[in-house]
Amino acid sequence: MAFSCFYKTIKKEAVELIVVPVGQYQDWLVQQEQSKQNTLKAQNFKAISGKSALFFNGDGELSAALVVVDIKDMWSMASLCQSLPHGDYQITDPFDVVDSELLYLAFGLGCYQFLTYKSDKKTNSIKLYLPKKFAEVEKTLRAIYLVRDMINTPAEDMGPEEIARQTQKLAQTFSATFSEIVGDDLLAKGYRGIHAVGRASARAPRRIRLDWGNEAHPHIVLVGKGVVFDTGGLDIKPASGMLLMHKDMGGSAQVLGLARLIMDTQLPVRLTVLISAVENAISGNAYRPSDVIKMYNGTMVEVTNTDAEGRIVLADILTEATREKPNLVMDFATLTGAARIAVGTEMSAFFANDEDWAHKLSLAAEKVQDPVWRMPLYASYRKLLDSQVADIKNCASVPYAGSISAALFLQSFIEHDTPWLHFDLMAWNISNMPGRMIGGEAMGIRAAYEMLKTHLGV
């Protein structure tokens, strides 16, 4: 998670990085010396957002660089780590457009590399001067790098125990309290949903908890799905559907990244993190279709599909979370393919039982360019989960509205009318985009953080 894409003391030898908005490029160009104009003309340079150019002195040394930006698009500077030569850079801002931490953040996200399993660990050696007023950028990067690193790590090295150790490490770093319940102890404590899903694996299932902050502050609970690998269980996935299933612990990575950012910036909250960490494996004692599980709150759940395991392991800890009557619960989960069909892979679908918090989240997401889209908790679809043998079944009887029925299942475990936001996300970039390369991704946590920072106590 280490990164060194910024420096904080102005260096005289740093290369000038000229930032020019797309719409003002021609105004800037006509004011430049002829040599710069000739260089750009020779390169057939076009004023396209994110495009950069280099200028050299008479000795052939790099003297300056240009980048054209769309000031409404934070990702305009995200590709500079790939397009600029190695060295230190300092922004020149002739049109006063870089007064935004989002542009610096995108630059830092574009410098991310996951090299753990590379024999040749060539690291980026480009650094940009970061003004003191944007110090929070580095804290946000640490949080997002953590999310990406965890998701990118193969399941062999990111099992339930490793998620627990990462949580414990954060607790130690920020003087928080850590606890876990492991294996058959889950049965004694009533977490039968978590145990049922995870019992077939050689790696014991866990309920993981972190607590931090002042009890006098608003209580925020973050809940994460930590399925470290999802075979589908006895309802086994095809090989093509299993290839990316090491990312099924993406919800746990999101909440740990968000928790890190909250603690690192000392937000005035009482924070609780709850994670259900399991491997949905196959063995002689795997849970089966038609099994009935008695959940943490006593609800009897009929299992109609063992590949709908995420909602089962979330249900137990959502009950635990809401029984503490917090000000807000947010859960993050790579829960349904149906959500990906609805909103695609580049944004998180979210559900809310509270109009005020839903509105605040949408505004925050727009402000920080971390896209989310609200989906309906359409109560009529609850009938799709009716069971003839139990209180509820874990998977709808028809292949429609899959993300909604999954959210309605989770909602049935929300107690005391607790305000609740549920994020159903991809946690993975399927193609390379500026600042967002193929691999694990943080989705929705910047929006959630901005919402909390802006509206605590409201």
Disulfide bonds with the S-S distance in Angstrom:
Cys81-Cys111 1.85
